[in-house]
Amino acid sequence: MKRSIRLALIAIIALCSHTKLLAQESMEDKITLSIDRWDGRYDLGETVTIKASVPEEFEAIREIYVNSILESKEKVWVEAGEYDILTRTYNTPTSVMLRFINPDKKQKKDFTDIGYCVGMEHFKPGFQKPADFYEWWQEQVAELRKTPIEATIKPVAVPKKYAEEYVCYDVELSCSEGGAPVRGYMALPRNAEPKQLPICIFTHGAGVNGGSNRSKIDVALRYASQGGGSIAFDINAHGMLNNQPQSYYDELNSGELKNYKERPIHNREDYYFRGMYLRLQRLVDWMCTLPEWDGERILVIGSSQGGAQTAAICGLDNRVTHTVIREPGMMDIGGFIAGRKGGQPWAYNKEGQSEEAFMKWMPYFDTAFFLEHSTAELVYECGWVDMACPPSAIMVGYNLASGNKTIYTYPYRAHGVPKGKYRPEWQEKVMDKINEFIRTALRAK
């Protein structure tokens, strides 16, 4: 009798555990979406087929986005089996994302998606490039350089694993009058000789008070130790002080820098991103005076808003020789003119934004146009399911870029690196190649 009760209890526990596992099963467990080209790229006129592998039938919300604009949304019953779940042919440049969402509102972030792009080399900017784009920006640089650079450099403690071979500094550089200074951490090999090292600059994504928005000693040291070593600088986007209490960054986020991305543009001289781009120019100017610089190589790396900054400095300063731009923002901002979702910032219909001012002045800050003036060797990354920086907008920048360029794309890459079952393939075919480019650019001579 006791044995029977014990067995019954075990069965009940097992059933409850199984039920709990089913409840926690993610959409990626329920359906695997696949495509016949690992990079999700197709030529115009080619037929694209997405296959589904479904262990057991289930209900889901299916969304299809075309050029990052929602085309259809409906609740569907997904049948078990292996079959073609979407087949389409395109004769115009198009990026597409297919997404299946768990309809349970308690698990609203539970979804799986896949994307692809057809005719990516045919995307063109929504805005028309201003005739004086490059000349105006060179005037801004010339005006910036009228103000002498005042540098404050303070040594900081270095983690034990780097302490014997590297040094690091907290650096502040004055910018133009009334503008925020350049601030960040700089690291380099301890016994570097004159004209020995390349420059490596790391830029940050959007935001103010998150951990990823501030400069870090470890990041500067990581890049300083890449390849054969470099003079590495981790610059924050806003000229914020380094190593402050969280309250300092929170106060900036709710005060001085509140909603900086969405601020209306009234004229090109006072727009927030003008200062952000020029701070990076200021940093390059100063680092080129350092005796350890080899006088040849400058590598700039950035993702998202950092990718926007990186694109800008490549166009502003042809001393930049190598660049890594990943899922860049501020690109093809006028994509909506061509019926696509344009790049950030999406301020066109914001309260307080004049349509006339937006259309007249925002093209000066579209980072796709900067890449037309770059001579740097470019490595570029785009995810076909990125909803923050639309793939079609990113392609516009790549298509305009001059010089040698290489692009890596991935069907499961959102605005953040792939996780779970897609991570190993992305790591091998995309990130490892990008890291190898960085190491090669910084190799010892």
Phi, psi and omega per residue, in radians:
M1 nan -0.843 3.131
K2 -1.077 -0.665 3.137
R3 -1.117 -0.688 3.131
S4 -1.131 -0.744 3.118
I5 -1.110 -0.710 -3.137
R6 -1.107 -0.748 3.120
L7 -1.132 -0.669 3.124
A8 -1.132 -0.710 3.120
L9 -1.131 -0.701 3.104
I10 -1.073 -0.735 -3.140
A11 -1.108 -0.741 3.138
I12 -1.122 -0.767 3.127
I13 -1.084 -0.747 3.133
A14 -1.098 -0.729 3.129
L15 -1.124 -0.744 3.133
C16 -1.115 -0.721 3.127
S17 -1.107 -0.716 -3.140
H18 -1.131 -0.722 3.129
T19 -1.110 -0.714 3.137
K20 -1.127 -0.719 3.114
L21 -1.088 -0.721 3.113
L22 -1.091 -0.693 -3.116
A23 -1.163 -0.545 -3.108
Q24 -1.575 -0.062 -3.111
E25 -1.083 2.237 -3.087
S26 -1.485 2.927 3.110
M27 -1.121 -0.530 3.095
E28 -1.196 -0.414 3.043
D29 -1.380 -0.564 -3.055
K30 -1.386 -0.527 -3.085
I31 -2.571 2.329 3.045
T32 -1.927 2.114 3.117
L33 -1.759 2.332 -3.101
S34 -2.425 2.791 -3.087
I35 -2.440 2.690 -2.984
D36 -1.412 -0.105 3.073
R37 -2.143 2.113 -3.008
W38 -1.052 -0.479 -3.121
D39 -1.648 -0.059 3.063
G40 1.171 0.505 -3.106
R41 -1.920 2.388 -3.127
Y42 -2.437 2.697 3.064
D43 -1.531 2.771 3.073
L44 -0.999 2.444 3.126
G45 1.533 -0.215 3.123
E46 -1.414 2.582 3.095
T47 -1.574 2.289 3.135
V48 -1.852 2.298 3.116
T49 -2.213 2.221 3.036
I50 -1.825 2.285 3.138
K51 -1.808 2.628 3.110
A52 -2.119 2.458 3.001
S53 -2.135 2.002 -2.978
V54 -2.194 1.990 -3.122
P55 -1.106 -0.737 3.116
E56 -2.633 2.648 -3.018
E57 -1.158 2.662 -3.121
F58 -2.797 2.918 3.103
E59 -1.739 2.489 -3.136
A60 -2.679 2.889 2.962
I61 -1.725 2.187 -3.136
R62 -1.846 2.237 3.083
E63 -2.114 2.482 3.032
I64 -2.205 2.173 3.114
Y65 -1.937 2.335 3.077
V66 -2.052 2.103 -3.038
N67 0.908 0.694 3.068
S68 1.178 0.246 3.054
I69 -1.925 2.305 -3.090
L70 -1.063 2.116 3.119
E71 -1.670 -0.737 -3.140
S72 -2.663 2.616 3.111
K73 -2.568 2.131 -3.125
E74 -2.702 2.706 3.057
K75 -1.483 2.265 -3.075
V76 -2.292 2.795 3.030
W77 -1.834 2.004 -3.090
V78 -1.599 2.078 -3.087
E79 -1.415 2.672 3.096
A80 -1.275 2.645 3.088
G81 2.212 -2.993 3.097
E82 -2.143 2.111 -3.023
Y83 -2.849 2.918 3.054
D84 -1.308 2.206 -3.084
I85 -1.889 -0.277 3.063
L86 -2.709 2.282 3.097
T87 -2.377 2.184 -3.115
R88 -2.575 2.709 3.057
T89 -2.223 2.468 -3.060
Y90 -2.295 2.454 3.076
N91 -1.998 0.064 3.046
T92 -2.259 2.690 -3.128
P93 -1.048 2.225 -3.018
T94 -2.596 2.368 2.930
S95 -1.931 2.463 -3.034
V96 -2.332 2.470 3.004
M97 -2.262 2.281 3.038
L98 -1.906 2.233 -3.071
R99 -2.323 2.418 3.010
F100 -2.036 2.221 -3.031
I101 -2.054 2.440 3.026
N102 -1.172 2.133 -3.100
P103 -1.275 -0.157 3.100
D104 -1.211 2.001 -3.065
K105 -1.095 -0.405 3.113
K106 -1.233 -0.336 3.135
Q107 -2.154 0.837 -2.991
K108 -1.148 -0.340 3.116
K109 -1.599 0.118 -3.114
D110 -1.567 1.859 3.130
F111 -2.677 2.908 2.988
T112 -2.372 2.544 -3.090
D113 -2.589 2.923 3.120
I114 -2.622 2.605 -3.127
G115 -2.457 2.924 3.100
Y116 -2.764 2.966 3.136
C117 -2.446 2.404 3.127
V118 -2.008 2.235 3.100
G119 1.138 0.762 -3.026
M120 -1.069 -0.482 -3.103
E121 -1.320 -0.049 -3.083
H122 -1.778 -0.038 3.126
F123 -1.219 2.333 3.131
K124 -2.164 2.708 -3.057
P125 -1.129 2.572 3.057
G126 -1.285 -0.740 3.070
F127 -1.329 2.686 2.901
Q128 -1.570 2.298 -3.119
K129 -1.129 2.261 3.107
P130 -1.039 2.459 -3.096
A131 -1.066 -0.550 -3.112
D132 -1.817 0.396 -3.082
F133 -0.904 -1.042 -3.053
Y134 -1.180 -0.699 -3.124
E135 -1.112 -0.721 -3.137
W136 -1.122 -0.738 -3.141
W137 -1.174 -0.634 3.085
Q138 -1.153 -0.566 3.036
E139 -1.120 -0.675 3.118
Q140 -1.146 -0.699 3.113
V141 -1.144 -0.759 3.133
A142 -1.075 -0.714 3.104
E143 -1.137 -0.723 3.095
L144 -1.017 -0.742 -3.054
R145 -1.281 -0.169 3.059
K146 -1.213 -0.414 3.127
T147 -1.599 2.072 3.138
P148 -1.040 2.581 3.130
I149 -1.467 2.168 3.003
E150 -1.866 2.095 -3.058
A151 -1.917 2.326 3.010
T152 -2.017 2.081 -3.029
I153 -2.197 2.090 -3.112
K154 -2.141 2.196 3.074
P155 -1.105 2.507 3.073
V156 -2.218 2.762 3.140
A157 -1.164 2.501 -3.108
V158 -1.945 2.354 3.095
P159 -0.915 2.623 -3.001
K160 -0.923 -0.708 -3.043
K161 -1.184 -0.297 3.114
Y162 -1.867 -0.215 -2.877
A163 -1.020 -0.630 -3.076
E164 -1.287 -0.528 -2.977
E165 -1.931 -0.260 -3.011
Y166 -2.325 2.707 3.022
V167 -2.144 2.758 -3.119
C168 -2.495 2.576 -3.085
Y169 -2.362 2.551 2.945
D170 -1.557 2.072 -2.998
V171 -2.066 2.406 3.003
E172 -2.286 2.288 3.124
L173 -2.149 2.277 3.074
S174 -1.140 2.595 3.119
C175 -2.029 -2.657 3.113
S176 -1.232 2.823 -3.084
E177 -1.010 2.213 3.133
G178 1.465 -0.118 -3.127
G179 -1.636 2.693 3.097
A180 -1.130 2.545 -3.141
P181 -1.338 2.951 2.942
V182 -1.411 2.306 3.063
R183 -2.431 2.545 3.104
G184 2.957 -3.016 3.106
Y185 -1.910 2.423 3.071
M186 -2.106 2.360 3.116
A187 -2.312 2.660 3.091
L188 -2.820 2.828 3.092
P189 -1.008 2.465 -3.015
R190 -1.051 -0.726 -3.033
N191 -1.890 0.610 -3.134
A192 -1.083 2.433 3.120
E193 -1.690 2.840 3.114
P194 -1.035 2.499 3.086
K195 0.977 0.642 -3.074
Q196 -1.852 -0.561 -2.874
L197 -2.017 2.533 2.945
P198 -1.331 2.879 3.035
I199 -1.713 2.433 3.045
C200 -2.320 2.158 -3.114
I201 -2.079 2.276 3.112
F202 -1.941 2.228 -3.127
T203 -1.924 2.809 -3.014
H204 -1.916 2.734 3.085
G205 -1.333 -3.107 -3.049
A206 -1.204 2.683 3.099
G207 2.126 3.023 -3.061
V208 -2.253 -0.921 -2.943
N209 -1.837 0.102 3.075
G210 -1.426 2.792 -3.130
G211 -1.077 -0.510 -3.108
S212 -1.419 -0.058 -3.074
N213 -1.694 -0.076 -3.097
R214 -2.009 2.687 -3.141
S215 -1.192 2.602 -3.108
K216 -2.360 2.466 3.104
I217 -1.059 -0.759 -3.096
D218 -1.072 -0.644 -3.137
V219 -1.176 -0.794 3.109
A220 -1.043 -0.730 -3.140
L221 -1.202 -0.628 3.134
R222 -1.063 -0.777 -3.136
Y223 -1.342 -0.516 3.084
A224 -1.127 -0.438 -3.097
S225 -1.721 0.052 3.137
Q226 -1.354 2.686 3.087
G227 0.982 -2.196 3.092
G228 -1.711 0.199 -3.118
G229 1.772 2.650 -3.125
S230 -2.670 2.921 2.915
I231 -1.555 1.800 -2.996
A232 -1.850 2.385 -3.137
F233 -2.261 2.194 3.039
D234 -1.777 1.786 -3.072
I235 -1.756 2.296 3.015
N236 -1.491 2.736 -2.949
A237 -1.286 -0.387 -2.914
H238 -1.961 0.025 -3.077
G239 1.297 0.487 -3.134
M240 -1.299 2.676 3.041
L241 -1.152 2.614 3.095
N242 -1.498 2.641 2.939
N243 0.938 0.856 3.109
Q244 -1.800 2.846 3.054
P245 -1.049 2.711 -3.133
Q246 -0.987 -0.569 -3.119
S247 -1.057 -0.576 3.120
Y248 -1.071 -0.809 -3.118
Y249 -1.258 -0.611 3.096
D250 -1.124 -0.699 3.140
E251 -1.179 -0.665 3.060
L252 -1.105 -0.714 -3.096
N253 -1.150 -0.602 -3.122
S254 -1.656 -0.107 -3.090
G255 -2.143 -1.770 -3.013
E256 -0.991 -0.623 -3.085
L257 -1.875 0.247 -3.117
K258 -1.046 2.253 3.073
N259 0.929 0.605 -3.098
Y260 -1.051 -0.566 -3.115
K261 -1.191 -0.538 -3.011
E262 -1.750 0.133 -3.116
R263 -1.150 2.435 3.125
P264 -1.111 2.669 3.022
I265 -1.789 2.107 3.138
H266 -1.816 -0.554 3.040
N267 -2.748 2.883 -3.035
R268 -1.346 -0.412 -3.107
E269 -1.273 -0.557 -3.026
D270 -1.821 0.042 -3.088
Y271 -1.205 2.463 -2.996
Y272 -0.999 -0.722 -3.017
F273 -1.269 -0.270 3.024
R274 -1.032 -0.832 3.130
G275 -1.124 -0.667 -3.131
M276 -1.104 -0.769 3.140
Y277 -1.175 -0.691 -3.095
L278 -1.251 -0.487 3.052
R279 -1.078 -0.672 3.122
L280 -1.178 -0.661 3.061
Q281 -1.083 -0.718 3.137
R282 -1.059 -0.727 -3.140
L283 -1.116 -0.794 3.135
V284 -1.061 -0.774 3.131
D285 -0.991 -0.791 -3.096
W286 -1.218 -0.773 -3.095
M287 -1.132 -0.479 3.106
C288 -1.252 -0.180 3.062
T289 -1.590 -0.152 -3.089
L290 -1.232 2.342 -3.067
P291 -1.121 -0.419 -3.106
E292 -1.340 -0.283 -3.116
W293 -1.134 2.399 -3.094
D294 -1.346 -0.045 3.096
G295 1.354 0.111 -3.052
E296 -2.213 -0.914 -2.899
R297 -1.867 2.298 3.000
I298 -2.364 2.106 3.102
L299 -1.945 2.281 3.071
V300 -2.137 2.368 -3.041
I301 -2.228 2.364 3.083
G302 -2.889 2.633 3.082
S303 -2.145 2.582 3.058
S304 1.011 -2.109 3.070
Q305 -1.076 -0.556 3.038
G306 -1.124 -0.589 3.058
G307 -1.163 -0.608 3.076
A308 -1.125 -0.801 3.118
Q309 -1.080 -0.712 -3.124
T310 -1.125 -0.769 3.096
A311 -1.064 -0.704 -3.113
A312 -1.101 -0.832 -3.077
I313 -1.213 -0.521 3.072
C314 -1.092 -0.655 3.123
G315 -1.376 -0.533 -3.110
L316 -1.350 -0.570 -2.968
D317 -2.386 1.905 -3.107
N318 -1.350 0.087 2.962
R319 -1.276 -0.340 3.069
V320 -1.195 2.119 -3.037
T321 -1.827 -0.446 -3.114
H322 -2.426 2.532 3.126
T323 -2.633 2.525 3.032
V324 -2.085 2.049 -3.129
I325 -2.107 2.065 -3.082
R326 -2.097 2.300 -3.114
E327 0.568 1.082 -3.014
P328 -1.231 2.566 3.052
G329 -1.697 3.140 3.097
M330 1.021 0.504 -3.039
M331 -2.048 2.329 -3.057
D332 0.886 0.910 -3.140
I333 -1.038 -0.512 -3.138
G334 -1.570 0.342 3.140
G335 -0.980 -0.496 -3.131
F336 -1.083 -0.431 3.119
I337 -1.131 -0.547 -3.140
A338 -1.674 0.224 3.102
G339 1.421 0.305 3.101
R340 -1.983 2.907 2.969
K341 -1.374 2.106 -3.121
G342 -1.402 3.006 3.114
G343 -1.293 2.854 3.085
Q344 -1.141 2.716 0.024
P345 -1.476 2.534 -3.112
W346 -1.641 1.192 -3.018
A347 -1.798 0.070 -3.014
Y348 -0.984 -0.768 -3.091
N349 -1.823 0.297 -3.114
K350 -1.279 2.630 3.085
E351 -1.069 2.337 3.130
G352 1.544 -0.055 -3.141
Q353 -1.691 2.082 3.059
S354 -1.334 2.275 3.114
E355 -1.077 -0.708 -3.128
E356 -1.097 -0.785 3.139
A357 -1.151 -0.704 3.138
F358 -1.063 -0.862 -3.083
M359 -1.188 -0.493 -3.097
K360 -1.453 -0.723 -2.961
W361 -1.826 -0.489 -3.077
M362 -1.094 -0.559 3.116
P363 -0.995 -0.409 3.117
Y364 -1.216 -0.231 -3.103
F365 -2.008 0.148 3.083
D366 -1.352 1.960 -2.979
T367 -1.236 -0.246 3.049
A368 -1.054 -0.631 -3.097
F369 -1.237 -0.519 3.090
F370 -1.101 -0.649 -3.054
L371 -1.158 -0.361 3.060
E372 -1.105 -0.423 -3.063
H373 -1.801 0.114 -3.104
S374 -1.522 2.482 3.017
T375 -1.954 0.084 -3.085
A376 -1.282 2.627 2.981
E377 -1.283 2.202 -2.936
L378 -1.992 2.292 2.906
V379 -2.012 2.280 -2.900
Y380 -2.268 2.511 3.103
E381 -2.329 2.467 3.122
C382 -2.522 2.390 3.033
G383 -1.822 2.357 -3.065
W384 -1.333 -0.107 3.086
V385 -2.057 0.490 3.108
D386 -1.421 2.023 -3.137
M387 -1.703 -0.199 3.125
A388 -1.487 -0.749 3.080
C389 -2.116 1.693 -2.983
P390 -0.968 2.357 -3.140
P391 -0.961 -0.712 -3.133
S392 -1.093 -0.648 3.118
A393 -1.177 -0.709 3.126
I394 -1.123 -0.655 3.135
M395 -1.132 -0.583 3.107
V396 -1.018 -0.802 3.126
G397 -1.093 -0.760 -3.135
Y398 -1.112 -0.713 -3.121
N399 -1.145 -0.577 -3.138
L400 -1.414 -0.354 -3.050
A401 -1.058 2.344 3.085
S402 -1.695 2.965 3.127
G403 1.443 -3.081 3.117
N404 -1.211 2.334 -3.105
K405 -2.587 2.589 3.113
T406 -2.369 2.395 3.137
I407 -2.123 2.459 3.032
Y408 -2.078 2.244 3.135
T409 -2.230 2.746 -3.114
Y410 -2.640 2.305 -3.043
P411 -1.150 -0.367 -3.078
Y412 -1.932 0.235 -3.088
R413 -1.576 2.021 3.056
A414 -1.692 -2.746 3.093
H415 -1.502 1.193 -3.009
G416 2.732 2.618 -3.025
V417 -1.186 2.592 3.123
P418 -1.052 2.599 3.113
K419 -2.155 3.001 3.058
G420 1.157 -2.409 -2.980
K421 -1.195 -0.305 -3.122
Y422 -1.596 -0.219 -3.061
R423 -1.084 -0.825 -3.074
P424 -1.037 -0.764 -3.135
E425 -1.132 -0.779 3.117
W426 -1.069 -0.749 3.138
Q427 -1.026 -0.792 -3.095
E428 -1.231 -0.794 -2.978
K429 -1.609 -0.257 -3.111
V430 -2.129 -1.159 -2.974
M431 -1.164 -0.659 3.105
D432 -1.086 -0.628 3.132
K433 -1.225 -0.673 3.101
I434 -1.144 -0.767 3.127
N435 -1.102 -0.633 3.103
E436 -1.155 -0.664 3.070
F437 -1.068 -0.752 3.134
I438 -1.096 -0.821 -3.137
R439 -1.091 -0.680 3.140
T440 -1.182 -0.716 3.120
A441 -1.096 -0.509 -3.098
L442 -1.815 0.227 -3.085
R443 -1.095 2.678 3.117
A444 -1.235 2.522 3.121
K445 -1.756 nan nan
